[in-house]
Amino acid sequence: MLETLIIRWGYLAIAFGIFLEGESVLILGGAMAHRGLLSLPLVMLIAFLSAFVGDQFWFQMGRRYGQPLIVRHPKWLARLGGVQARLERYGDVFVFGFRYIYGIRTVTPVLLGMSAYPRARFVCLNLAGVAVWSVTISWAGWALGAAFQPIMDRAVHAQKLFVGVLAAALVLWLALSLFRRRAR
C-alpha cells in the first residue's frame, strides 16, 4: 500500500519537498531508490531541477520584493547578517555551497537577490552547486537505504501488522456500535 503510493507520487513529492525544504526529502528519495521503488538517476534529476528552479525563484523574489519579504518574515532578518558575513568572507564559494548550511538554504537566494550580487554569476554558481548537491545527497540517501535495509524490511511486516490491527479495531468498533444500537 505505502509502496504503491511511493511509486505513484514519489517523484512529485520529491520535487515539491525539495522546492520547500531539501535534504531530508532527498535522503528519503535516495533510500526509496535503493529499495527499487524509485530510480536514483531520476531522483537526482528531479532534485536538481526542483532545487535549481526553487533557488532561482527565491533569488528573483528577493530582487523584486526583497524589503517586503524581510518585513513579512522577521526571522530572516536575523539570518541576514550571517549570510552577508559569509558572502563577504567566502564570496563565490559560499554561493556555490550555501545549500549545505542548515538554516539558511531557503533565505540565502532571497538575500542574494536583494543584494547587488550579479544575476548571471548566481545562475552559474547555483547551477554547479545544485548539480553537486543533488548527486551527493541522493547518493547519501541511497547509502543510508542500504545501511537500513534490514530495518526497512521489518517495517514492511510492521506495516502489514498495523493495517491488520487497524482493520480488526474498525470491525470491533462497528460490531460494538451495532450491538449498542440493538440494545437500545
C-alpha positions, 0 to 999 in steps of 0.5 A, a space after each residue: 500500500 505505502 509502496 504503491 503510493 511511493 511509486 505513484 507520487 514519489 517523484 512529485 513529492 520529491 520535487 515539491 519537498 525539495 522546492 520547500 525544504 531539501 535534504 531530508 526529502 532527498 535522503 528519503 528519495 535516495 533510500 526509496 531508490 535503493 529499495 527499487 521503488 524509485 530510480 536514483 538517476 531520476 531522483 537526482 534529476 528531479 532534485 536538481 531541477 526542483 532545487 535549481 528552479 526553487 533557488 532561482 525563484 527565491 533569488 528573483 523574489 528577493 530582487 523584486 520584493 526583497 524589503 517586503 519579504 524581510 518585513 513579512 518574515 522577521 526571522 530572516 532578518 536575523 539570518 541576514 547578517 550571517 549570510 552577508 558575513 559569509 558572502 563577504 568572507 567566502 564570496 563565490 564559494 559560499 554561493 556555490 555551497 550555501 545549500 549545505 548550511 542548515 538554516 539558511 538554504 531557503 533565505 540565502 537566494 532571497 538575500 542574494 537577490 536583494 543584494 547587488 550580487 550579479 544575476 548571471 554569476 548566481 545562475 552559474 554558481 547555483 547551477 554547479 552547486 545544485 548539480 553537486 548537491 543533488 548527486 551527493 545527497 541522493 547518493 547519501 540517501 541511497 547509502 543510508 537505504 542500504 545501511 537500513 535495509 534490514 530495518 526497512 524490511 521489518 517495517 514492511 511486516 510492521 506495516 502489514 501488522 498495523 493495517 491488520 490491527 487497524 482493520 480488526 479495531 474498525 470491525 470491533 468498533 462497528 460490531 460494538 456500535 451495532 450491538 449498542 444500537 440493538 440494545 437500545 
